[in-house]
Amino acid sequence: MTGQAAAGESPVVPFLRAGPPPDRTRWEGWQQWRAGRGSFIPAPRLSLAEYQALSPRGRALHDLHRTATHVNLRLQETPMSGKVSGLMRGRLQNNAVKLAPGTRDGLMISGGGFQGKTETACWAAAEFEDLWRGIHRQLTPGPVPGTRDLFVPVAYCRLPVRATPKALCKTILDVYGDPHPATLHDLVRSVRDAVRDHATTALLIDDVTRLRLHRGDDQDTLDLIRELMDLNVTLVLTGVGIPGSGLLRGAHADPRTRQWTYPFGGSHHDAAAAQTGRRFDLVELDPVGHSTPAGINAFLEHLGVPSLDIGFSGPYGVYHSRFDDFDWMEKFGDPSFRYSVAESQIYGTLVMRLADSDLLPLDYWQYGQAIQGFLRGLGVETKNDHPGVRLPTGKALRATRKFTRVAGELRRRLAQVQEAGSLDPETLHEVNQDLLQVERNFLLDKGLPRRPWFRHAFFAPGVYTGYAAVILPGVREALDRNDFESARRQLDLVQAAIERGTRTLSQALEALSRPTLPRTAGQ
């Protein structure tokens, strides 16, 4: 490969960043990140012929650009992150327009590592700042060129590993570039002044559980958090395992508002004791694994994410055994690791197929055939197990036949489009979103009776079967209880879910039927 661009190739490399990544814990770095977030240009989609037509340098750069695209992907919104973003946006906006002085309700975001807590909170705060700066131009037109911008609507800080109340105050002051007084009392006062002078509306404190509350003098930490809530800012705390960290010591959950309330008392200003307690919403992001059947259940049956499990059958004889160590596998379980290699190859091929597919390979025609079988089987079982009970499956079956028919039409149209390669990027994105949405259409808003966490209309672990799936669980479990009226209501919900899926498939089919512009190289 040479360093020179071939004829007709652009010498510009669009995925390089000038300088180090911005430091969001300083106001300058936060503004740099806020202004440039989402500006990364992903690698273009190339056909095999387009890729082979590139020069060796062009192919190498395209491969590097694809790598950069994967490592710079935006955090994908999930029901969990959507819940956090929506709650945080609403809280920031409500508190920002509150004119009366006093405490603002805060927000705690708790969860495991690598769940996107920080990025979700930062994106929501940046979106708020975009809006708030636009509104605030009528009061503060902006800094004079060459001077420092004193308007800091959002301050983001991250606690150091060895965190103390003093360290927290110093971390906040570092956002503004302010000096550090010596005593905790003076530090708190400086933080109060900095927040006021810079018109800060939202204060985000990351890794807050590094403030370990296991010593008697750590009452200062709780007092400091109460003090920060008096600063006319929305306090957003993120950390791993907040409920078990001690940060809720002395607080109680209000069953009416579902908020945690800190009582007053023991703060730096005891005169505040007569006011209302300080309130937090606590959002816990439950970890959802995907390496076990139970984890797959969670993705499919709670989130509505299309899921796949692959395994080999045969005379294995051991299941979740303590003997499944390397020596046992090498000698008895899979000598020469032929099954392990084959399964790795299958998974690798699937990953590459999914990653490189313009259109998601989701076939709902087969899904519709399966649902028809589910409903027919349900009718036969009801007739055999509950003689005299009429369960009207006819409407749901007719809805499923329509679903299957539309899915078949979509299947044929997708094959034609893929063969022609004529789909423009906007339509491609719209169709893929519809294909993903169909599975989510099968979720029940209120979940299954008596266990609302499980939301899928067609699949759920049985109440007494571990994670072994029960088909049409809401209907079958009502029949097991001899609650036939509830079974009919659950069947109506199943029918409604199928009809939602049909509407989404029809949307995708309609999008594919619109005239599109021919694709050009690089699209």
N, C-alpha and C positions, 0 to 999 in steps of 0.2 A: 504494500500500500504506500502511496506517495502522499506528501502533505499538500499537493496541489489539486484543486478541483478540476475535474474533466470538463470538456467543452459542454456547455449547456447546463452544468450543475452550479448551484449557488455556492459561493465560498463561505457564506454565513452559516454558522452553527447555532441554531435557535435555542438550544437547551442549556447553554452555558450561563452561569451566574457570575456577574462582576462582583468580586469581593467576597468576604465571608458572609454566612447567613446572619440575618438581623437578630439582635438580642432583644427579645420582647420585654425583658425586665427593665429596660431603660426606655424613657418616653420616646427618644429618637428611633430606637430599634422597633418599638411597637408601631410607630407611624410608618416606618419603612415596610414592615411586614403587612400592615393593614392595607397600604396602598398597592402592594404587589401580590397580595394573596390571590390565588386563582389565575395568575397570569401565565403560568407554565403552559407552553405549547406542546401538546402531545404529539407523538410520532404519527405521521400520516398512514392511512391504510393503503397498502400496496398489494396488487395481485402478484402472483408468482412471476408472470411475464414482466411486470413493471420492476420488480425487485431484480430480476436477472439482467434487465437492461441497464442497471446502474453500473458505474465503474467500480473496481475493487474498493477504492476509497469511499465511494457513495454507499456501498453495501455495508462497510464497516461502520460508517457514521450512522446509517439507518439502524443497525443492530444496537449501537450505543444509545441512540435516541429512544429506541424501544425500552432498553433497560432503564433509562432515565424516566420514561413514562411510568413504568411499573413502580419505581421507588418514590415517585412524586405524585401518585394518585391521591386525589382528595379523599378525605374520610367519607365513606359511603353512609348515607343516612339510613338508619334502622328505626324500627318503632321505639327502641330505647333512646337513641340519640334525638329522634324527633320529639319525644316527650320532654327531654331536657331542654332542647332548643326553644320549644314553644313556651315552656314555663319560664325560662330565663328571659326571653324577649318580652313577654308580658310583664314580668316583675320589673325589669329595667325601665320599661316605658311608663308603667304606672307610678313607680317611685320618682322618676325624673320630673313628672309634671305635678307632683305633690307639692303644693306651695307652703303648707304649714311646716314649721320646724318640728323636729322630733325623730324618733327611731323609724327606720325603714325595715320592712320585712326582708330577711336575707334568704340565701339558698345554699344548701349543702349538697354536693354531688359526691356520692360515695360509690366505690366499686373496686374491682380487682385491677391489677396492672394491665397495661396495653389494651384497655377497653375504649379509648378515645375520649376520656373525660376532659382532658385538658384542651384538645383540639375542638371538641364540641363547644365548650364554654368560650374559648377564644373567638371562634367564628361567630357565635351569637353576639358576643360583646362588640366585635368589629362591625357587624351589621347594624347594631344599635348606634355605634359611634358615627357611621356613615350618615344615618338618618339625623342624629342629634347635631352633628356639625352643620349639616345643611340648614336645619331650623335655626341654629344659633348664629348664623351669619348676620341676622338682623340686629343682634346685640354686639357681636364681636366679629367685625369684618375679616380679621386675620392679622397675622403679625406683619410688621413693616419688613421689607426685604433686608436680610442681613441681621435680623434680630431673632431672639428665641421666642417660640410659641409658648405662651404661658397657659394656654387652654388645654387641659389634659382630661377629657371626659372619662377615659378608661385608664386605670392603672393596674397593670398585671405584675405580680411578683411571685417568686418561687422560693420557698424556704430552703435554707441550707440543711445539710445532713444533721448537724448538731444544732438544732434549733432551740432557742430560748425566747421568752418574751422580748428581751432586748434585741435579739437577732431579728425578730419579726419586724420590730419598729425600724431597725436599720435597713432592712430589705425594702420596706415601703419607701423610706426616704431616698434610697438609691434610685428609685424610679424617677424622681424629680431632680436628682443630682444635688440634694441638700446635705449639709453636714450632720454629723452624729453627736448630739449632746452626751454627757457622761451618765446621767441617772435615768432610770426608767420613767420617772415622773416627767423629766424634761423631754425625753424621747417621745412620750405620748403627746405632750403639748406640741412638739414640732410636727408630728404626724397630723395632728388636728389642723395646725396652721397651713401645712402644705396642701392638704385636701381642700381646705377652704379657698386658699389663694389661687389654686389651679382649677377651681370649679369642677372637681372630680365627682362624677355621678356614680361610677361603678368601680369597686375595688375587688379585684380577683386575687385570691391567695391560693397558690397551688402547693401541693404536698403538705397540706396543713397538719396531717397526722404525724409529721415529724416532731410536732410539739407533744412529746410523750408526757402524759399526766400520771406520773407514778411517784411523785414526791410531794411533800406537804406544801412546799413553796410554789408548786405549780398552780396554786389558786390564782397567782398573778396572771397566768395565761387566760383563765376563764374571765377574770376581771377585764383583761385587755380586749377580749372578743366583745364583751358587753360594751366596752368603751368605744370600740370601732363602730359599733352599730349606732352610736349616738352622733356620728359624723355627717349625717344627712347623705349617706351613700348607700348603695345596694351592695352588701357584702356577700360575695360568692366564694365559698370555701370548697376546694376539691381535694380529695385524698383517698387513700386506700383504707378501707375498713373503718370509716368514721364512727359507727355505733360502738365499736369495741375499743376505741382509742382513748376514751375518757373525756372527749370534747363535749359530750352531752351530760356530763356530771352536773347535777343540780337542776337539769331541765326536765320537763315533763311533756308528754304528748297530749295535745288537746283533741279529744275524739270528735269534736264538732268541726274544727277547721282542718284537722289532720296535720297540724303544724306542731313543731317543738317550741316550747316557750321557756326562755330563761327568765327567772325571777330577778328582780333588782336586789341590790344589797351587796356590800363589800366592794363596790367599784371605787374608782378614783374620785367620783363625785357622789357622795351619799345622798345629796339633796334630790337626786333622781329617783329615790326609792318609792316615791308616791306615784310614779307614772306607770303606764302600762308595761308589762313585760316585753322583752325582745323576742321576736318570733322568727323561726326559720322553717322553710320547707326542706325536708330531707328526701332526696331522690337516690335510691339505691339501684345501681346497675348490676343486676345479677349476672354472674358469668355463665355463658352458654358454650359448652364444649361441643366439638363436632367429631371427636375421635372414637366415640362409642355409640352403640344403638340408642342409649338414653339421650345422648347429646343430639343425635339426629332427630329423635322425637321432639326435642325442644325446638329445633329449627323449623321443622315441618309443622308441628301441632300447636305451637304457640305463635311463631312468627310468620308462618305461611311461606317459607322459603323452599322451593323445589329441592329435594335431597335425594341422594343416591347412596346405596350401600352395596358393596361387592364382597363376595366370599366364595370359598371353595367348599364343596361337600365331599364326603367320603369317610373312610374308616379312621377318623382322627381320634375320637374317644375322649378328648380332654377339653374342658370348657372353663375358662377363667381359673385355671389351676395354679397353685403355688409352685408347681413343678415346671411351669413354662419359662425356664431360664434358657440361656444360650446353649449350654451343654445338652439339655434335654432336646431342644429343637434340632441341634446338629446331629444327635445320635438317633432320635426316634421320630420327632415330630415332622421334620422336613429335611432329611439328609440331602446334602448338596444344595439345599435352599432353592429347589426348582419352583416350588409353589410361591415362595416369597418373591423370587425374581419375576415370575410370570405376573403376579398381582401388581408389582411395582411398574412393570411395563404397561399393563392395562391402565393403571391410574395415570401414569405419565402421558399416555396417548390421549386419555380423556381430558386431562388438564390442557394439553396443547390444542386439542380440538375446540374446547370451550374458549380458550384464550384467543385463538385466531379466527373464530367463527364470526362473520359479520352479523348473521342472524342466529339467535339462540336456538339450539336444536331441541326444542321442547315440543313434543307431539301430543296434543290434547285429543286427537282422534282415538288413540289407544286408551287414554284416560277415560273418555266417554264410554267406550266399550266396557271398561272395567266397572264403571259406576252402574251401568245397566245391569251387569251381573250381580253387583251388590244388592240392588233393589229387588231383583227377581228372587235372589236367595233369601232376602228378608221376608218377602211375601210367603215363600214356601215354609220357612221356619215358623212364622206367626201362625199359619194355618195348622201346622203340626203340633206346636207347643201350646197354643192358646185357641182351641176349638171354639168357634162362636164369636171370636173377636174379629171385628172388621178393621183392618188397617189399610186405608185408601192409598196404595202406592201408585195408582194409575197416573195421577197428575205429575208426580215426580218422575215417573218413567217417560212420560211424553216430553217433559222439559229436558230430560237427559238425551232423548233421541234428537231433539232440536240442537242441543249442545254438540252432540257427536256429528250431526250433519254439517253444522257451521265449521267445526274443527276440521272435518274432511275437506271442505272447500278451501279453508285457509292452508291446509297441508299442501294441496295441489298448487295453490297460488304461490306459496313460498318456494316450492321446487322450481316453478317457472322463473321466478325472480332470480333465484340463485344461479340458475343456468344462464340467464341472460346477463346477470351482473349489472343491472341497470338501476339499482336503488340509490337514491340520493341520501346523504348523511342524515338529514332531518327526519325523513320518513323512516330510515333505518332505526334511529333512536326511538321514534314513536312506537314502532312495531315491537321492538325489544321490550320497551316498558310495558306494553300491553301483554306480551307473553309472560312477563314476570308477574303481572298483576292478577292473572287468572287464578293462580294458586292462592293468592291472598283474598280473592273473592270468596273462597271457600271457608274463610274464618267467620266465626259467629261473634258478634259484637260483645255479647255478655258471657261468652264461653259456654261450656257444658254445665248442666245443672249440678250443683253441689261441688264443683271443682272448676271454677271459671278460668283458671290459668290455661287449661287445655281448650283451645278455641276452634280446632279444625272440625268441620262437619262430618268428615268421612273417617278420620283415624284418631285414635287416642289409646294410650295404654289401658288395659282393663283394670278395674278397681282391684281385683284380686289376682292379676296375672303379671305383675311387675311391669316391664315395658313392652310385653307382647301386645301387638296391636289388636284392638277390637274395631270392627268395621261398623260404620254408622253408630257410634257409641251412644249418642244422646237417645236415639230411638231404642236401641237394644237394652240399654240399662233401665229405661222406663218400663219396658216390657218385663224385664226381670223382676221389677218391683210391683208388677201387676198394676202400674199406673198408666192405664191405656189412654187417658186423655192427654197426659204429658207426652206419651209416645206420638200421638197425632200432631201435637204442637211441634215437637222436634222434627217430625217428618216435613211439616210446612217450612221450617227453617232450612232444611236440606234442599227443598225445592227452590226456595228463594236464593240460596247460595249458587245452585246450578244456573239459575236464570241470570244472576250477576255475571257469572263466568261467560255465559253466552253473549251478553251485551259487550263484554270486553273483547271477545274473539271477533265479534262483528265490527268493532271499532278498528281492529287490526286489519281485517279484510277490506274495510272501506279505505283505510290509508293506503293499502297496496293497490287499490283500484284507481287511485288518483293519478293523473299523468305526471311523470317526473322528468327532470332534466337529465340528460346523459351524464354519467360520471366521467371525470377527467383524471388523469394520472395524479396520484398523490392524495386523492380524496379518500 
